[in-house]
Amino acid sequence: MKHFKKAVWFAALMLLAMANGMRVYGQARILVFSKTTGFRHDNIEKGAETIKQLGAKQGFAVDHTEDASAFTDENLKQYQAVVFLSTTGTVLDANQKAAFMHYIQAGNGFVGIHAASDTEYEWPWYGKLVGAYFLSHPQVQDADIHVVDKSHPATAHLPDVWNRKDEWYDFKDLNDEVKLLMRLDEKSYKGGKMGDYHPMSWYHQYDGGRAFYTALGHTKEAFDEPAFQQHIVGAIRYAIGD
């Protein structure tokens, strides 16, 4: 009887934790959001499915939506991180923006992938959260990325110089408070406009929460690359607080 009571008590605690969006034995839940009102990348579905597969392997649950009505105070409580996967344009209304701000201010995490920087240009809070806004890009081509910080789980596995093919973003309105992880070598490709300091990925603490951004991930093939997959996993691990 004593063991039965303990089992019932433990089960009740677990149900209460799950009902309140709390993590159970390290099981985190993330929301992948990919609404677009501007250009739409044709790899979004591939990216969302890949993140779901990575979550199944790595031990975090993944929900994917393009419905901005998911951004309420109550609904966001169940997630430890929100991933903006190549969102574009204005994707949240005023109430949804307020809920997302409350969510970050409560100590949760954000990951922005590629066109997340091409989003919400009229919302300065979001621009500082991401760390920059998209400005322009040349054609897709190979280039060298210099990994300047390997202490982060998103870059620990990478070589000092990472050569790969992608769409290389130029940025504006850079947030000076971010911590740089990778920069692009403009001598290794054609069309760069930022000079020697051309950030590609960074992270920072922002308004009570954790934020990570990577400019990589334009192509469908990117989500098949083991190194890029681990880059995303490390970003998510940071965002959820692992």
The 8 nearest C-alpha neighbors of each residue, nearest first, counted from 0:
[[1, 3, 2, 4, 5, 6, 7, 8],
 [0, 2, 4, 3, 5, 6, 7, 8],
 [3, 1, 5, 4, 0, 6, 7, 8],
 [2, 4, 0, 6, 1, 5, 7, 8],
 [5, 3, 7, 1, 6, 2, 8, 0],
 [6, 4, 8, 2, 3, 7, 9, 1],
 [5, 7, 3, 9, 4, 8, 10, 2],
 [6, 8, 4, 10, 5, 9, 11, 3],
 [7, 9, 5, 11, 6, 10, 4, 12],
 [10, 8, 6, 12, 11, 7, 5, 13],
 [11, 9, 13, 7, 12, 8, 6, 14],
 [10, 12, 14, 8, 9, 13, 7, 15],
 [13, 11, 15, 9, 10, 14, 16, 8],
 [12, 14, 16, 10, 15, 11, 17, 9],
 [15, 13, 11, 17, 16, 12, 18, 10],
 [16, 14, 18, 12, 13, 17, 11, 19],
 [17, 15, 21, 13, 19, 14, 18, 12],
 [16, 18, 20, 14, 19, 15, 21, 13],
 [19, 17, 15, 16, 20, 14, 21, 77],
 [20, 18, 16, 17, 21, 15, 77, 76],
 [77, 19, 21, 17, 76, 18, 16, 78],
 [22, 20, 16, 19, 17, 23, 77, 18],
 [21, 23, 26, 27, 25, 24, 20, 16],
 [22, 24, 26, 25, 21, 13, 16, 17],
 [25, 23, 26, 22, 27, 13, 21, 58],
 [24, 26, 23, 22, 27, 58, 59, 241],
 [27, 25, 23, 22, 59, 24, 58, 28],
 [28, 26, 59, 22, 25, 60, 79, 29],
 [27, 29, 60, 78, 59, 61, 79, 26],
 [30, 28, 80, 78, 61, 81, 79, 60],
 [29, 31, 81, 62, 63, 61, 82, 32],
 [30, 32, 63, 82, 81, 62, 83, 64],
 [33, 31, 83, 64, 65, 82, 84, 63],
 [34, 32, 84, 86, 65, 83, 85, 35],
 [33, 35, 65, 86, 32, 90, 36, 66],
 [36, 34, 87, 86, 37, 39, 88, 33],
 [35, 37, 88, 87, 89, 90, 34, 38],
 [38, 36, 88, 87, 35, 39, 89, 86],
 [39, 37, 87, 40, 36, 35, 88, 86],
 [38, 40, 35, 37, 41, 87, 36, 85],
 [41, 39, 42, 43, 38, 85, 217, 218],
 [40, 42, 43, 39, 44, 219, 218, 45],
 [41, 43, 219, 45, 40, 44, 46, 218],
 [44, 42, 46, 45, 41, 40, 47, 84],
 [43, 45, 47, 46, 42, 48, 41, 49],
 [46, 44, 42, 48, 43, 47, 49, 219],
 [47, 45, 43, 49, 44, 48, 42, 222],
 [46, 48, 44, 50, 49, 45, 43, 51],
 [47, 49, 51, 45, 50, 46, 44, 52],
 [50, 48, 52, 46, 51, 47, 45, 53],
 [49, 51, 53, 47, 52, 48, 54, 46],
 [52, 50, 54, 48, 49, 53, 61, 55],
 [53, 51, 49, 55, 54, 50, 48, 56],
 [54, 52, 50, 56, 55, 51, 57, 49],
 [53, 55, 59, 57, 51, 56, 52, 58],
 [54, 56, 52, 53, 58, 57, 51, 59],
 [57, 55, 53, 54, 58, 52, 59, 51],
 [58, 56, 54, 55, 53, 59, 232, 52],
 [57, 59, 54, 55, 56, 26, 60, 27],
 [58, 60, 54, 27, 26, 28, 57, 55],
 [61, 59, 28, 54, 27, 29, 55, 58],
 [62, 60, 29, 51, 28, 30, 54, 63],
 [61, 63, 30, 31, 29, 64, 60, 28],
 [64, 62, 31, 30, 32, 61, 47, 65],
 [63, 65, 32, 66, 31, 33, 62, 30],
 [64, 66, 34, 33, 32, 67, 63, 35],
 [67, 65, 68, 64, 69, 34, 32, 70],
 [66, 68, 69, 70, 91, 65, 90, 95],
 [67, 69, 70, 66, 71, 95, 91, 65],
 [70, 68, 67, 71, 66, 74, 75, 64],
 [71, 69, 95, 68, 67, 98, 75, 99],
 [72, 70, 98, 74, 73, 69, 75, 95],
 [71, 73, 98, 75, 74, 76, 70, 102],
 [72, 74, 71, 76, 75, 77, 70, 98],
 [75, 73, 71, 76, 72, 69, 77, 70],
 [74, 76, 77, 72, 78, 73, 71, 70],
 [77, 75, 74, 20, 78, 73, 72, 19],
 [20, 76, 78, 75, 74, 19, 21, 28],
 [79, 77, 28, 29, 80, 76, 75, 30],
 [78, 80, 239, 107, 29, 28, 27, 108],
 [81, 79, 108, 29, 239, 109, 78, 238],
 [80, 82, 30, 109, 29, 31, 110, 108],
 [83, 81, 110, 31, 109, 111, 84, 32],
 [82, 84, 111, 32, 115, 86, 33, 31],
 [83, 85, 33, 112, 86, 82, 32, 115],
 [86, 84, 114, 115, 113, 112, 33, 83],
 [85, 87, 33, 115, 35, 34, 84, 114],
 [88, 86, 118, 35, 37, 117, 36, 114],
 [89, 87, 118, 36, 37, 119, 90, 35],
 [88, 90, 119, 91, 118, 36, 87, 120],
 [89, 91, 88, 34, 35, 36, 67, 92],
 [92, 90, 95, 96, 89, 67, 93, 94],
 [91, 93, 95, 94, 96, 90, 89, 67],
 [92, 94, 96, 95, 97, 91, 98, 99],
 [95, 93, 97, 96, 92, 98, 71, 91],
 [96, 94, 70, 98, 92, 97, 91, 93],
 [97, 95, 99, 93, 94, 98, 91, 92],
 [96, 98, 94, 100, 95, 99, 101, 93],
 [99, 97, 72, 95, 101, 71, 96, 100],
 [100, 98, 102, 96, 101, 97, 95, 70],
 [99, 101, 97, 103, 102, 98, 104, 96],
 [102, 100, 104, 98, 99, 103, 105, 97],
 [101, 103, 99, 105, 100, 104, 98, 107],
 [104, 102, 208, 107, 100, 105, 106, 101],
 [103, 105, 207, 101, 106, 102, 206, 208],
 [106, 104, 102, 103, 107, 101, 207, 208],
 [107, 105, 208, 207, 104, 103, 108, 102],
 [106, 108, 103, 208, 79, 80, 105, 102],
 [107, 109, 238, 80, 209, 208, 239, 210],
 [110, 108, 210, 81, 80, 238, 82, 209],
 [109, 111, 82, 211, 212, 210, 83, 81],
 [112, 110, 212, 83, 115, 82, 211, 84],
 [111, 113, 84, 213, 115, 85, 212, 214],
 [112, 114, 214, 215, 85, 115, 216, 213],
 [115, 113, 85, 117, 116, 86, 112, 87],
 [114, 116, 85, 86, 111, 117, 113, 112],
 [115, 117, 132, 114, 133, 118, 131, 129],
 [118, 116, 114, 133, 87, 115, 132, 88],
 [117, 119, 87, 88, 116, 115, 120, 89],
 [120, 118, 89, 121, 122, 88, 125, 90],
 [121, 119, 122, 118, 126, 123, 132, 117],
 [120, 122, 119, 123, 89, 126, 125, 118],
 [121, 123, 119, 125, 120, 124, 126, 118],
 [124, 122, 126, 125, 121, 127, 120, 119],
 [125, 123, 127, 126, 122, 128, 100, 129],
 [124, 126, 128, 123, 127, 122, 129, 119],
 [127, 125, 123, 129, 128, 124, 131, 130],
 [126, 128, 130, 124, 125, 129, 174, 123],
 [129, 127, 125, 126, 130, 124, 205, 210],
 [130, 128, 126, 127, 131, 212, 125, 116],
 [129, 131, 127, 174, 128, 173, 126, 177],
 [132, 130, 173, 172, 126, 129, 171, 174],
 [131, 133, 116, 171, 170, 117, 172, 126],
 [132, 134, 170, 117, 116, 135, 169, 171],
 [133, 135, 170, 169, 171, 132, 168, 136],
 [136, 134, 169, 168, 133, 170, 137, 167],
 [137, 135, 168, 167, 169, 166, 138, 134],
 [136, 138, 190, 139, 167, 166, 135, 191],
 [139, 137, 140, 166, 136, 167, 190, 189],
 [138, 140, 166, 165, 137, 164, 167, 141],
 [141, 139, 164, 165, 138, 142, 166, 188],
 [140, 142, 164, 163, 165, 188, 162, 143],
 [141, 143, 187, 188, 162, 163, 164, 140],
 [144, 142, 162, 184, 161, 187, 160, 183],
 [143, 145, 183, 161, 160, 182, 184, 162],
 [146, 144, 160, 182, 181, 159, 147, 183],
 [145, 147, 181, 159, 148, 180, 160, 144],
 [146, 148, 180, 181, 145, 149, 182, 179],
 [149, 147, 180, 150, 146, 151, 154, 181],
 [150, 148, 155, 154, 151, 147, 146, 180],
 [149, 151, 148, 155, 152, 154, 153, 180],
 [150, 152, 153, 149, 154, 155, 148, 233],
 [153, 151, 233, 155, 154, 150, 234, 237],
 [154, 152, 233, 230, 234, 151, 155, 231],
 [153, 155, 149, 157, 156, 152, 151, 230],
 [154, 156, 149, 152, 157, 151, 150, 153],
 [157, 155, 154, 158, 226, 153, 149, 229],
 [156, 158, 154, 155, 159, 161, 226, 146],
 [159, 157, 160, 161, 156, 146, 145, 155],
 [158, 160, 146, 145, 161, 157, 147, 144],
 [161, 159, 145, 158, 144, 146, 143, 162],
 [160, 162, 144, 143, 158, 163, 145, 159],
 [163, 161, 143, 142, 144, 160, 141, 164],
 [162, 164, 141, 142, 161, 165, 143, 144],
 [165, 163, 141, 140, 142, 139, 162, 166],
 [166, 164, 139, 140, 167, 217, 163, 141],
 [165, 167, 139, 217, 168, 138, 136, 140],
 [168, 166, 136, 165, 169, 137, 139, 214],
 [169, 167, 136, 135, 166, 170, 133, 214],
 [168, 170, 135, 134, 136, 133, 192, 193],
 [171, 169, 133, 134, 132, 131, 168, 172],
 [170, 172, 132, 173, 134, 131, 133, 169],
 [173, 171, 131, 132, 174, 170, 130, 126],
 [174, 172, 131, 171, 130, 175, 170, 132],
 [173, 175, 130, 176, 127, 131, 177, 172],
 [176, 174, 177, 173, 130, 178, 172, 127],
 [175, 177, 174, 178, 203, 130, 204, 173],
 [178, 176, 203, 202, 175, 174, 201, 179],
 [179, 177, 202, 201, 203, 180, 176, 175],
 [178, 180, 201, 181, 177, 200, 198, 202],
 [179, 181, 148, 201, 200, 147, 146, 178],
 [182, 180, 146, 200, 199, 147, 145, 179],
 [181, 183, 198, 199, 197, 145, 144, 146],
 [182, 184, 144, 197, 185, 145, 143, 198],
 [185, 183, 186, 143, 187, 144, 182, 145],
 [184, 186, 187, 191, 188, 183, 194, 195],
 [185, 187, 184, 188, 189, 142, 191, 143],
 [186, 188, 142, 185, 184, 143, 189, 141],
 [189, 187, 142, 186, 185, 141, 190, 140],
 [190, 188, 191, 185, 187, 137, 186, 140],
 [189, 191, 137, 192, 188, 136, 185, 138],
 [192, 190, 185, 193, 189, 169, 194, 137],
 [193, 191, 194, 169, 190, 185, 197, 135],
 [194, 192, 197, 191, 196, 169, 195, 170],
 [193, 195, 196, 192, 197, 185, 191, 184],
 [194, 196, 197, 193, 185, 184, 183, 182],
 [197, 195, 194, 198, 193, 182, 183, 184],
 [196, 198, 182, 183, 193, 195, 194, 199],
 [199, 197, 182, 200, 181, 196, 183, 179],
 [200, 198, 182, 181, 214, 213, 183, 197],
 [201, 199, 213, 181, 180, 212, 198, 214],
 [202, 200, 179, 180, 178, 212, 211, 177],
 [201, 203, 211, 178, 210, 177, 212, 179],
 [204, 202, 177, 210, 178, 205, 209, 211],
 [203, 205, 209, 208, 210, 207, 206, 202],
 [204, 206, 208, 207, 209, 203, 128, 210],
 [207, 205, 104, 208, 103, 204, 128, 209],
 [206, 208, 104, 106, 205, 103, 105, 204],
 [207, 209, 106, 103, 107, 205, 108, 204],
 [208, 210, 108, 204, 238, 205, 203, 109],
 [209, 211, 109, 203, 202, 108, 110, 204],
 [212, 210, 202, 110, 201, 109, 111, 234],
 [213, 211, 111, 200, 201, 110, 112, 129],
 [212, 214, 200, 112, 215, 113, 199, 111],
 [213, 215, 113, 199, 112, 200, 212, 168],
 [216, 214, 113, 213, 217, 165, 112, 199],
 [215, 217, 221, 113, 218, 214, 112, 165],
 [218, 216, 166, 165, 215, 113, 219, 221],
 [219, 217, 220, 221, 216, 42, 165, 222],
 [218, 220, 42, 221, 222, 45, 217, 46],
 [219, 221, 223, 218, 222, 224, 42, 216],
 [222, 220, 218, 224, 223, 219, 216, 227],
 [221, 223, 220, 224, 219, 46, 228, 49],
 [222, 224, 220, 221, 225, 228, 219, 227],
 [223, 225, 227, 221, 226, 222, 228, 220],
 [226, 224, 228, 227, 229, 223, 222, 230],
 [227, 225, 229, 228, 224, 230, 157, 156],
 [228, 226, 230, 224, 229, 225, 231, 221],
 [227, 229, 225, 231, 230, 226, 224, 222],
 [228, 230, 232, 226, 231, 227, 233, 225],
 [231, 229, 153, 227, 233, 228, 232, 154],
 [232, 230, 234, 228, 229, 233, 235, 227],
 [231, 233, 229, 235, 234, 230, 236, 228],
 [234, 232, 153, 152, 236, 230, 231, 235],
 [233, 235, 231, 153, 237, 232, 236, 238],
 [234, 236, 238, 232, 237, 233, 239, 231],
 [237, 235, 233, 241, 239, 234, 238, 232],
 [236, 238, 240, 234, 235, 239, 241, 233],
 [237, 239, 108, 235, 240, 236, 209, 109],
 [240, 238, 79, 80, 236, 237, 108, 241],
 [239, 241, 237, 238, 236, 108, 107, 209],
 [240, 236, 237, 239, 238, 25, 235, 27]]
